[in-house]
Amino acid sequence: MRPAPWPFACSPSCASGPVFADLGGKALSGIEYLTDGSRTADGSAEGGVYRVLDAVPPLARVLAEPAGPASPAGRYARLIAETRDDLLPPTADASDVLVIAFGDFASETFGVDCASRIVSDAVRAGVVTELYGREVGDFLRALFEGADIRLYGRGECHLGMKAAAGTIFVLQDALNTCCYAAHGGTFNAWDSGSRFAVAGQDKVLLDDGETPAQGLKSIHFGTPNEYAFEYLMSGDDNSLHVVKGLDRPDARGELSLKAKPYFGTFSMSAAARRVFVVDLVGRLDPAQYHGNVIGEITAAEWAGDLAPFLAAEAARRGVPLRVEDDEVMLRLQGEWKRWRYDDCFIQLVPQKVSRRLATRGVTPPQLAQLVEE
């Protein structure tokens, strides 16, 4: 378990969320040590979050205590690998807190000591999952349907693979191939590794065969890495993807724009529409979206889809961003800036080839580039 080394004062409460803070000139490493505490060579907690979480009593002891008057703060209980079978549903969903120490769980295994398995079991038991640390295991939230996971650390590879619904919040970055083949849910991260959301599925229906699935929505406040959205097929009206292109907050908790909103190669899928990128001064190279064109963002798309999604996810992360009517306000280096939405965002729309031309052997340019690579 390791809290974020970025200049955030990060609260575990889902109501307050992350807070951007001025560290007063202190080094990030020093602030991280004070809040983290880390561990000594023998594994004992030195201080900070580690000491607080280690002090939480075991779940079995908490459940064995006589029921008394309900406390507004709820009950706090802890699970470790040896006591994983003690897992039970919470008695007060809004206030009970379950702490899971992942130190002795395995990252990748088919056994009962698998970190992803205990997370899945906790979600099925009705636990809203908040994770702290960097090593939470690959394939977290894979195949999940409706889970709410808040990861106050770094996401590992294949996070959210083939997800159908729910939310993923990652305070820091996520590694490679996150949301692979996903067709539903919401993903919120700063940066992510290569091949984000590749091979997403298109127009997935629920079990009744008629109701559309939730749809996949994602926002990067930084940027995804190489080959983001490659072969993406989750391009229906209930899906959208936003790339803000912001640098991580500095030591004063202030934001700035990256040199480019995206440094890699975008997907060339003919179905991957509704990709919105903040490109204020034309820094995105057309070669990065070869096979796509810049499309118009309609007032209906902005008001009905992009604006509410942007406002909600910015509030979830604590980013100093406001949406007011047709305008976006963002604080950059301590100064509030304001843009109309179509001066701030561009929408990448795939360049398609009609079926008639396709039968004559005309290949979409985005597919041709993928074959060349």
N, C-alpha and C positions, 0 to 999 in steps of 0.2 A: 504494500500500500504506500503510495507516494503522491501527495497532492501536487497541483500544478506548479511548475517553476516559473510561470508567467506572472506578471504583476497584477494578479487578481487577489482580492480577499474573497475566498470561496466559502460560502456557507453551505452546509449539508442540507439545509431546509429547501425543499422544492418551492416554497412560497417566496423566499427571498432570492435564491439563485446566485450566480456569480456577480461580483461587483468589481468594476474597474477602480483602481486605487493608485494614488501617488505614493511611492515608497520613500519619498523624502531623500533621495540620493543614495539610499542603501542598496547594496548589491543584491541581485536576485538570489544568488546562492545563499547569502546570509538569511534572507527572509524565508527561503525554503527550509533551511535548517531549523529556524525557530518554530515554524508552523508544522514541519514534518517531524522533526525529532530524530528520525532514523533509528537504527538499532546498533547495539554493541556487537562485538565478535561472538559473544555467547547467545545472541538472539534476543536479549532483553531490550525493552524500549528505553531510549535515552530521554525522550520528552515529546512535546508537541502532540500531534494527532495520534501517533503510535501509542503513547502512554494513555491517552484518553480512551482509545478503542480497546486496548488491552485490559483496561479496568472494568469494562462491561462484564457483568456476571454471566455465567453459562446459561443457556436457554433452559436446561432441565431444572436448575435451581430456581429460576424465575417462575417457571410453571408450577413448581412445588410449593411456592409461597401462598399462604391463605389470601383469598381475594379480599381486597379492602376497597375503600372509596376510590373511584376512578380519578386518576391524576390527569390534568390537562396536558402534561408533558408526556403521558403515556409510559409504557414500560420499555426498557432497553434490555436486550438479551443477545448473547453471542454464540455462534456456532464455529467449531473447528472441524477438521477432517475426521477426527476420531468420534465426534458427536453428531455427524451429519444425519443420522437416523432419528434424531430428536426433533427434526423439523415438523412444525405444525402450523396451521393457518393462524394469522393474527386475530386477537379478540377485539381489537379496536383499530380498524384499517387506517384511520387518519392520524393516529398518534403513536402506535406501537412501532418500535424500531428494532430490526434484526441486523446484527453485525456479523458478517461472515469473514473469518480470517482465511485468506486463500493461500497462505504460505505453504501448507502441506498438501494442497490439492494439486493434481497433475494438469498440465496445460492440454495435452493431447493423449487421450487414452479411451479405451472402451470399457473401463472399469467404473465402479461406483464412486471413485475418488476424482472423477473428472470435474474440473471447475465449471465447464459449461453445463454439465448435468445438474449440479446443485443449484445453479442459477435458474435453469428451466423448472426444476422442482419447486423452487421458491416462488416463481411467477405463477405456476399452477395453483399454489397454495394461497395466492392472493397478495403476495408481497410486491410492492413497487420497488424496483431494484435501483439502488444508488451504489455505484462502485467507485472505489478510490484506489488508484495505482496505475502501474504501467503494464504489469504482467497478468492480465485477466484471462488470457488464453485465446487462441484462434477460434474462429467459428462461433463467437459469442452471438447470441440471438439468431442463429441460423434456423430457418424453417419456423420461426416464431409467428404466431398469429395473435396480435393484440397486446404484446408485452410493452411495458413502458420502462426503458432502461436509461438511467442518467449516469454517465461514466465521467467522473471527475478525475481524469487522467488521460491516458492514450489508448486508442482502440487498436487491437491487433488485426492481423490479416483475416479476410473473409468475414468481417463483422457484418451481420445482417444478411448473410447469404440466403438467397431465395426467400426472403421475408415477404409476408403477405399483408401485414397490418401492424399497427403499433407505432411507437416512437423510439428513436435513438438519439440521445444527446451526448456528444463527446466534447469535453471542455478543451482538450488539446487537439492533437492531430490523430488521424487514423492511418493505418498502414495500407498495404496493397490489397486490391481486389475486394474492397468492401462493397456490399449490396450486389454481389454477383448474382445475376439471374433473379433479382428481386422484382416483384411486381406490385408491391404495396407497402405503405408505411411512410414515415417521415424521418429524414436523416439530417442532423445538424452538427457540423464540425468546422474546425478552422481550415486546416489543410488535410489532404488525404494522399495516399500513395498512388501508384499507377493502376490503370484499368478500373477506375471507379464505375460502378453500375453497368459493367459490360453484360451483354446478353440478357438484358431485362426483357420480360415478356410483355406482349401487347394485348390489350383488350381482354384481360382475364376476367372471367365471370365467377360469381359465387356458386355454391352447390346447387342452387335452383336453376342454373343455366341461363338466367335472365338478368340478374342484378349485377351491375359492374362492380369489380373489386375496388378497394379503397384507392388504388393508384399510388405510384411512387413519387414522392416529392423530396427534394434535397436542397440544402443550402450550404455552400462553403463561404465562410466569411473571409477566408484566404483564397486558396485555389486547389483544385485537384491536380494530380501530377499527370504524367504522360498517358495518352490514349484514354482519357476520361470519356465515358459515355459510348465507348466503342460497341458496335452492334446493338446499341440500345433499342429495344422494341417497346418500352413503356412510354409511348409517345401519344397516348390518347388524351382527351381533354381533362381527365382527372389527374394528370401527372404534369409536373414541371420541375425545372432544375435551375438554381440560381448560383452564380459565381460572383462574389463581391470584389475579390482581388485586393484585400486589405493586408497590410503587414501586421504582425502580432503587436500588441500594445507595448510601448516602450516603458522605461522605468518610471515614468510619470503617469502611466495608464492611458496615454494618448495614442490615437491611431494615425496611420498615414497610408497612402496608396502604394502598392507594389509598383516596380518599374513597368511591369505588364500585368494585366489581370489574369493572364494564363501563360505559362511557359512551355507547355507541352503541345501535343497534337490532339485536336478534338476528334471525337468519333465521326465517322463518315456514314453512319447508318441512315438509310433513307426514311426511317421512321422516327428518328430522334429529334423531333421538333420540341418547341417550348423549352429551349435552353436560353436563359436570360443572363447576360454578362454585363457588368458595370464597366463601361469603356468611355470615359469622359472626354478623352482627347485623341481618340483613334489610335491607341497604343497596340491594339490587337492586330497581328499580322494576318492578312487574308490567307496566306499559305497555311495558317493554323486551322482554318475551317474550310479548306479546299473541298468543293463539292456541296457547300452550303452557301446560302446568301443571307444577307441581313434583311429580316422581314419586319413589317410594321407591327408595333404593339398597339392593339386597339384599346379604346377607352374601356370597353367591356372587359377585356382581359385584365387590364390594370385594376379596375375597381372590383371585379369579381374574384380574381385569382391571385395575381401577383402582389397587390398592395396588402391584403389581409394576411397572406402568408409571410411576407417580409416583415410586417409589423409584429406578428406573433412570435416569429423565430428570433428577431432581434431582442424582444423583451425577454424571451427565455434565456438568452445569453447575457443580457445586461449591456448590450452594445448601445452607445449613445446615438441612436438613430430614431427618427420620427417620420411617420407618414401622415401628411396632411393634404387631403383632397388629391390633387394631381401632382403633388410635389413630395420630394424626398429630402429630409434634412439629416445631415451627418456631421458630427464633430470631428474635424481633422486637425491635429496638432493644436488643440485648445480653441479652435475657432469653428463656429457653426457655419456649414455651407448648405446651400439650398439649390436644388435642380428640379426641373420638371421631369417626370418619369421617362419620357421619350428622349430627353437629352442626357439622361443618366444611364439607361439600359439600352442594349441592343438585343434583338432576338435572332438566334441562328436558326434558319429554316433550311431543311435539306433540299437540294436541287434534284428534282425527280425527272425520270424519263418516262414518257407515256408508254402504256402497254403496247401500243401500235408500233412505236419505234423499238421497243425492247424485242419484239418478235423479229425485227430486222437486224438484230445483233448490236444495237446501240447500248453501250454499258454506262450506267450512271457514273459520273466522275469520282464520287466518293468510294464506290466499290472498286474502281480501277486502281485507286491509290492504295487501298488495303491489300489488293493482290500484289502490287509492286513491292510493298513493304514486307 
